[in-house]
Amino acid sequence: MIGKNLEKIFSLDGKVIVLTGATGGIGSVLAKTLASVGADMALCGTSIKKLLKLEGEIINCDGKAKSFELNIADMESVKECVNRIRQEYGRIDVLINCAGINKREGLLDVEEDTYDKIMDVNLKGLFFLSQEVIKIMIKAKKGNIINMASHNSVGMLGGCSVYGATKSALLGITRSMAVELAQYGIRANAIAPGHILTPLTKITWEHPDRSKFLRQRTAMGRPGIPEELVGLTIMLASDSSSFMSGMVYHVDGGYLAGGSPWNYDTQY
């Protein structure tokens, strides 16, 4: 009985979910887990070889997935990819914007080429890919968008000026989507991961100074892992969150709450 009730509330069975950045450290975990609870995954990314490998892993576990090559910084590629997905499925129920890039360097060290690359992927590409998907959702009079934000959407670390700017702007885009698209039965929310351990962030968590800095400022005293983003993602992608829109949800181990406390008197 419990299993059936949970399935009724949170099931993604039959939902077509488009996931950008599907082969990344976070994206690949989301892809596999969402497929495991019934989603039909449209996997989007730059490397068709990596996408097909991920697709095979999902299918081998009795999930459903198809690969779609996408260069999100190229507007023609964006339109072609979304059109191929539309032709394949006929609809898109959920869009998860997970693709993103960063280059850690000081604000004064950023050159125009680096600025443009980060902006094109994290903001411009996301905006116009969403635009193409929304056109399909409007015709269906329903849809659901989940934007992957960041701790840097509201808090900053050194060397993240351009990345932080894109992630801050993403919250504004999410609110705009929620306000403008509600009339079409479309809602939009953002997930802001804290400091998650992935192959790309491993170097930070192994750095003696930066790791200490992050652990001291995270109440739980440790990095998160991609699997800890899954529960919230399933809830937002499912119909259980049907009255939730325009919000950002932080999964950060207590970082924004204030980090580790100073010493205080207690009988425990």
Buried (B, 14 or more C-beta within 10 A) or exposed (E): EEEEEEEEEBBBEEBBBBBBBBBBBBBBBBBBBBBBBBBBBBBBBBEBEBBBEBBEBBEEEEBBBBBBBBBBBBBEBBBBBBEBBBEEBEBBBBBBBBBBBBBEBEEEEBEEEBBEBBBBBBBBBBBBBBEBBBEBBBEBEBBBBBBBBBBBBBBBBEBBBBBBBBBBBBBEBBBEBBEEBEEBBBBBBBBBBBBBBBEEBEEBBEEEEBBEBBBEBBBBEEBBBBEBBBEBBBBBBBBBBEEBBBBBBBBBBBBBEEBEEEEEEEEE
